[in-house]
Amino acid sequence: MKKRENVNIKQLLRKNIQKLEPYQVLSEVPAIKLDANENNWLAGCFQERLTEKIKSIPLHQYPDTNCWELRQKLAVANEIKEENVLTGVGSDQIIAWLVQAFIGPEDKVITMSPTFGMYGINTRMAGGKLIEIPLDEELQFQPEIFLKSILEEKPKLVFITNPNNPTGGVIEDHLLNKLLEEIPEDVVIVVDEAYYEFYGKTLANRIAEYQNLIVLRTLSKAYGLAGARVGYALASQVMIDAVSHVKPPYHMSSLDQAAGLVCLDMVSEVKESLVNTVKWRQYLETFFFQLNQQGKDTTLKVFPSYTNFILLKTVHAEGLIEKLKKNEISVRGYGKEGILANSLRVTIGTEAENRKLQQVIEAYYG
Ligand SMILES: Cc1ncc(COP(=O)(O)O)c(C=O)c1O
């Protein structure tokens, strides 16, 4: 029988998929993981209660297709009705559905740049046209250019990330509200609030007025549940019904749903970790700022953050990342090209992790 040992599978891929670089994440977990904006304060926090809960889950049955209990709990937490809540396997899945549902070849999607990479990856997979509106040199959002581009280009989808990743910055309320009012109704406005809990301001209270608005949230960041993959969206029922056209029947496992329920019950632990994260973010911001002030690195720039991470820019980015890596600490680097050249993004860790980070960085500067 003829064997197929030399098949060029790659050439069978759709053309736009062939060109796509797969999203890269760390394959080895270092001792101190500060590269993915997870919440290390909650490490191990849900295990015991989840183990207990799993005992009563009928694993031989398909999961609840409607994620009923989870949606109810999210609705209560957000003071909203269940029919306005859609759950997904991470907000990543909801981003993918939005693009699948609305974007075909040549349809346009507008985002800011730099921002979260999955909007662009999904758009390219769908064969859509991605239009990226650059942030200014200070990595601030440019509302006029953004709106002008929307009015001229007539995209079907717009992604607005607030607070933004990887910059940590936000769009002022009045500017965001102006955008909401001026973007035409035939454009789907996605406001990604993955870091909402660290910032506290939301557009979720506008979904009744704006049926073309969908707000994305996640339990991966403030809630410390990145491993279980629970994301959700808040939107009008017409929007949720539209997106649900591409939703598979059993998208979220019983285990994911159970983990989400356990996590949402641990309100005081989550709140405490939030307070700690913000406190340590301020501590580290001051530390980095002083490195500059004291002349240890006058090129070091600290971008104001409303999230659980800090973006830094310095000519020493590469050296710092290497030094941290040697000490088993991972942070996210952005290479030598583009607006994020020589930047690194550091997630706020636990007290011990932050102190170790500080110690290694101090040693680097000597
Ligand atoms: C802005 C933003 N949106 C969405 C996500 C994806 O989150 P999830 O874990 O819910 O898929 C991330 C993760 O880093 C993010 O930074």
PDBQT file of the ligand as one rigid body, heavy atoms in Angstrom, charges set to zero:
ROOT
HETATM    1  C1  LIG A 401      -8.232  42.556  26.525  1.00  0.00    +0.000 C 
HETATM    2  C2  LIG A 401      -8.399  41.079  26.633  1.00  0.00    +0.000 A 
HETATM    3  N1  LIG A 401      -9.517  40.520  26.169  1.00  0.00    +0.000 NA
HETATM    4  C3  LIG A 401      -9.713  39.198  26.245  1.00  0.00    +0.000 A 
HETATM    5  C4  LIG A 401      -8.770  38.364  26.786  1.00  0.00    +0.000 A 
HETATM    6  C5  LIG A 401      -9.022  36.884  26.799  1.00  0.00    +0.000 C 
HETATM    7  O1  LIG A 401      -9.468  36.480  28.031  1.00  0.00    +0.000 OA
HETATM    8  P1  LIG A 401     -10.056  35.036  28.296  1.00  0.00    +0.000 P 
HETATM    9  O2  LIG A 401      -9.114  34.363  29.209  1.00  0.00    +0.000 OA
HETATM   10  O3  LIG A 401     -11.404  35.288  28.924  1.00  0.00    +0.000 OA
HETATM   11  O4  LIG A 401     -10.207  34.344  26.988  1.00  0.00    +0.000 OA
HETATM   12  C6  LIG A 401      -7.580  38.892  27.283  1.00  0.00    +0.000 A 
HETATM   13  C7  LIG A 401      -6.537  38.015  27.828  1.00  0.00    +0.000 C 
HETATM   14  O5  LIG A 401      -5.416  38.361  28.018  1.00  0.00    +0.000 OA
HETATM   15  C8  LIG A 401      -7.396  40.293  27.213  1.00  0.00    +0.000 A 
HETATM   16  O6  LIG A 401      -6.276  40.868  27.656  1.00  0.00    +0.000 OA
ENDROOT
TORSDOF 0
